[in-house]
Amino acid sequence: MKLHIGYALAFAFASITGCAVKESPMHIYTLDTTTRTQKRCSHKSYANRIVQIAYPKTLASNGGVTIAFSYSPQERGYYHYAQWEESLGKLFQSSVIQAIERSACFKAVTLAGSSVTPDLKLESTIYDFSHHIRSGDSYAVVSVGFSLVDVRNGKLLRHRRFTYKEPTASLDAKGYVEAANRALTHLLDDLIKWVD
């Protein structure tokens, strides 16, 4: 009987003090490259072509709203109180579209489902987009492969994988996202050079 009373008292105490427990707020992040200068095409090799920007393929769990971190190639975790505003795939595709449109490399930029038939398709695969913490070092890793395909004959015109490591200012999601945005800016600038 004493045992049951002890449980009842413990439950009552937890119920009363439980109200004082404060949960951490969820922090929502996005990819932002709009404030940085981005490259424009100078050679205009595809100036008369329409390009379709395909939704990126992602490996493992890189494409959702969760923000991943790792301490080794075998250990992976996710921030509990931080996430992307939308799926990483959608945010990344939007960033690529904006960069390609600003570059003026193509006559027009479309998405799948458009009534306009494209001449070319830009496909991408996100290999890594996460926070790496290794032996005291902390950096954002952005690794993405791109393929430019001729839609008419399915021929691969070019392919390249871009990988960047950007040091973080802090060991948290905020520091990671700031570094990831810098890495993404470098990637988009290099993408435009590659297309040009």
C-alpha positions in Angstrom: 0.0 0.0 0.0 2.8 2.4 0.8 4.3 1.7 -2.6 1.1 2.8 -4.3 0.9 6.0 -2.2 4.5 6.8 -3.1 3.7 6.4 -6.8 0.6 8.6 -6.4 2.6 11.3 -4.6 5.3 11.2 -7.3 2.7 11.4 -10.1 1.0 14.4 -8.4 4.3 16.2 -7.9 5.3 15.6 -11.5 2.0 16.9 -12.7 2.3 20.1 -10.7 5.9 20.8 -11.5 5.5 19.6 -15.1 3.8 22.9 -15.9 7.1 24.6 -15.2 9.0 22.6 -17.8 9.7 24.8 -20.7 10.0 23.3 -24.2 12.6 24.7 -26.6 11.0 26.6 -29.6 11.3 25.1 -33.1 13.7 27.2 -35.3 12.8 27.2 -38.9 15.5 27.8 -41.5 15.6 28.4 -45.3 18.2 28.6 -48.0 19.0 32.2 -48.9 21.3 33.1 -51.7 19.3 36.1 -52.9 21.4 38.8 -51.2 24.7 37.7 -52.8 26.0 38.6 -56.2 25.7 35.7 -58.7 27.4 35.0 -62.0 25.9 35.8 -65.4 26.6 33.9 -68.6 29.0 35.6 -71.0 29.3 33.1 -73.8 25.6 32.6 -74.3 26.0 29.0 -75.7 22.4 28.2 -74.8 20.9 31.6 -75.2 18.2 30.2 -77.6 17.4 27.1 -75.6 14.7 26.5 -73.0 15.9 24.5 -69.9 13.8 22.5 -67.5 15.1 22.3 -63.9 14.2 18.9 -62.6 13.3 18.2 -59.0 16.6 17.0 -57.3 17.1 13.4 -56.4 18.4 12.9 -52.9 20.4 10.1 -51.3 19.4 8.6 -48.0 17.5 11.2 -45.9 19.0 14.4 -47.4 15.7 15.6 -48.9 13.2 16.2 -46.1 12.7 19.0 -43.6 15.0 17.5 -41.0 18.5 19.0 -40.6 21.2 16.3 -40.3 24.5 16.3 -38.5 27.1 13.6 -38.1 30.1 12.9 -35.9 31.5 10.2 -38.3 30.5 8.5 -41.6 28.7 5.9 -39.5 26.9 8.2 -37.0 24.1 10.5 -38.1 21.5 12.5 -36.1 19.0 15.2 -36.6 18.4 18.5 -34.8 15.2 18.2 -32.7 14.4 21.9 -32.5 15.5 23.0 -35.9 14.2 22.2 -39.4 14.0 23.5 -43.0 11.1 25.7 -43.9 10.2 23.2 -46.7 11.7 20.0 -47.9 15.4 20.5 -48.7 14.7 19.3 -52.3 12.2 22.0 -52.9 14.4 24.7 -51.3 17.4 23.6 -53.4 15.4 23.5 -56.6 14.1 27.0 -56.0 17.7 28.3 -55.4 18.9 26.7 -58.7 15.9 28.1 -60.6 16.6 31.7 -59.3 20.3 31.4 -60.0 19.7 30.1 -63.6 17.1 32.8 -64.3 19.4 35.6 -63.0 22.3 34.2 -65.1 20.5 34.7 -68.4 22.2 31.6 -69.8 19.0 30.3 -71.3 16.1 31.7 -73.3 13.7 30.5 -70.6 13.6 28.3 -67.5 10.7 25.9 -66.9 9.6 23.1 -64.4 8.3 19.7 -65.1 4.6 19.9 -66.0 5.0 23.1 -68.0 3.1 23.3 -71.3 6.4 24.5 -72.9 8.6 21.7 -74.3 12.2 22.3 -73.2 15.3 21.8 -75.3 17.5 20.8 -72.3 17.0 19.4 -68.8 19.2 20.2 -65.8 19.1 17.2 -63.4 20.7 17.1 -59.9 21.5 14.7 -57.2 22.1 15.8 -53.6 24.8 13.5 -52.2 25.2 15.4 -48.9 23.8 18.5 -47.3 24.6 18.2 -43.7 26.5 19.4 -40.6 29.8 17.5 -40.1 31.5 17.6 -36.7 34.9 15.9 -36.7 37.6 16.1 -33.9 36.7 19.6 -32.9 36.2 20.8 -36.5 32.7 21.8 -37.6 31.6 22.5 -41.2 28.7 22.5 -43.5 29.1 20.0 -46.4 27.2 20.6 -49.7 27.8 17.9 -52.4 25.6 17.9 -55.5 26.0 16.4 -58.9 24.5 18.0 -62.0 23.7 16.6 -65.5 22.7 18.6 -68.5 20.7 16.5 -70.9 19.5 17.1 -74.4 15.7 16.4 -74.2 15.3 15.6 -77.9 17.7 12.6 -78.0 18.3 11.9 -74.3 22.1 12.6 -74.8 24.1 13.6 -71.8 25.9 16.8 -72.7 27.9 17.2 -69.5 28.0 16.1 -65.9 29.9 17.3 -62.8 29.8 16.9 -59.1 30.4 20.0 -56.9 31.5 19.5 -53.2 32.1 22.3 -50.7 33.1 22.4 -47.0 32.4 25.6 -45.2 33.5 26.2 -41.6 30.7 27.0 -39.1 30.8 29.8 -36.6 29.0 27.6 -34.0 28.3 24.0 -33.2 24.5 24.3 -33.7 21.9 24.4 -36.4 22.1 28.2 -36.8 25.9 28.1 -37.4 25.4 25.2 -39.8 22.7 26.9 -41.9 24.7 30.1 -42.2 27.7 28.1 -43.5 25.5 26.0 -45.8 24.1 29.1 -47.4 27.7 30.3 -48.1 28.6 26.9 -49.6 25.4 27.0 -51.7 26.3 30.5 -53.0 29.7 29.1 -54.2 28.0 26.1 -55.7 25.5 28.2 -57.7 28.3 30.6 -58.9 30.3 27.6 -60.1 27.2 26.0 -61.7 26.7 29.1 -63.8 30.4 29.0 -64.9 30.1 25.4 -65.7 26.9 25.9 -67.8 28.5 29.0 -69.5 
